[in-house]
Amino acid sequence: MNSEWHISSLLVHARAGALDQARHGIDTMAHAEVRISDGKGRLVVLIEAPSEGETLACLRRIEELPGVLSAALVYHEVDCEHAERTLS
């Protein structure tokens, strides 16, 4: 049983012409969702995953999406209390 929950936010830059495609790609991934978009290519993405490895794998998949220019980790927290409450 995993006693951790990893919460991260990313700033993602995508080509303006590929913004919808990038957003759709992120929103269909497990553990990731677009929380805010400025409509011009900048996205704030939330990742909630049970491990650091899954968080990093999700970040790498986002970086590889067509139209994505960059993805930068802005925030990362490991929440052990949340995991214990939700797993019990």
C-alpha positions in Angstrom: 0.0 0.0 0.0 1.4 3.4 -1.0 1.2 6.0 1.8 2.1 8.9 -0.4 0.2 11.1 -2.8 2.2 13.5 -5.1 0.6 16.8 -6.1 2.3 18.9 -8.7 1.7 21.8 -11.0 3.3 22.6 -14.3 3.4 25.5 -16.6 3.1 24.2 -20.1 3.7 26.3 -23.3 2.2 25.1 -26.5 2.0 26.6 -30.0 -1.2 28.7 -30.2 -2.3 26.7 -33.2 -1.9 23.4 -31.3 -3.4 24.5 -28.0 -6.6 22.5 -28.3 -4.7 19.4 -29.3 -2.2 19.8 -26.4 -5.1 20.4 -24.0 -6.9 17.3 -25.2 -3.8 15.2 -24.9 -3.2 16.3 -21.3 -6.8 15.9 -20.2 -6.9 12.3 -21.5 -3.9 11.3 -19.5 -4.3 9.5 -16.2 -3.3 11.8 -13.2 -3.3 15.0 -15.2 -5.7 17.8 -16.0 -5.5 21.3 -17.4 -6.7 23.7 -14.7 -6.2 27.1 -16.5 -5.5 28.1 -20.1 -4.9 31.7 -21.3 -6.0 30.7 -24.8 -2.7 31.9 -26.3 -0.6 28.8 -25.5 0.0 28.8 -21.8 -1.6 26.1 -19.6 -1.5 25.4 -15.9 -1.6 21.7 -15.4 -2.3 19.7 -12.2 -0.8 16.3 -11.7 -2.0 14.1 -8.8 -0.2 10.7 -8.7 0.6 8.0 -6.2 4.4 8.1 -6.8 7.2 10.4 -7.9 7.9 8.0 -10.8 4.3 8.4 -12.1 4.5 12.1 -11.7 7.7 12.3 -13.8 6.4 9.9 -16.4 3.3 12.1 -16.8 5.6 15.2 -17.2 7.6 13.4 -19.9 4.5 12.4 -21.8 3.3 16.0 -21.7 6.6 17.3 -23.0 6.3 14.8 -25.9 2.8 15.9 -27.0 2.6 17.5 -30.5 2.6 21.2 -30.2 4.1 21.4 -26.7 7.1 23.7 -26.6 8.0 23.3 -22.9 6.7 21.9 -19.6 8.2 23.2 -16.4 7.5 21.8 -12.9 6.4 24.8 -10.7 5.3 23.0 -7.5 5.6 19.6 -6.0 4.3 18.3 -2.7 4.2 14.9 -1.1 1.1 14.4 1.0 1.2 11.4 3.3 -1.8 12.4 5.4 -4.1 12.6 2.4 -3.1 9.2 1.2 -3.8 7.6 4.6 -7.2 9.2 4.7 -8.2 8.1 1.2 -6.8 4.6 1.4 -8.4 3.6 4.7 
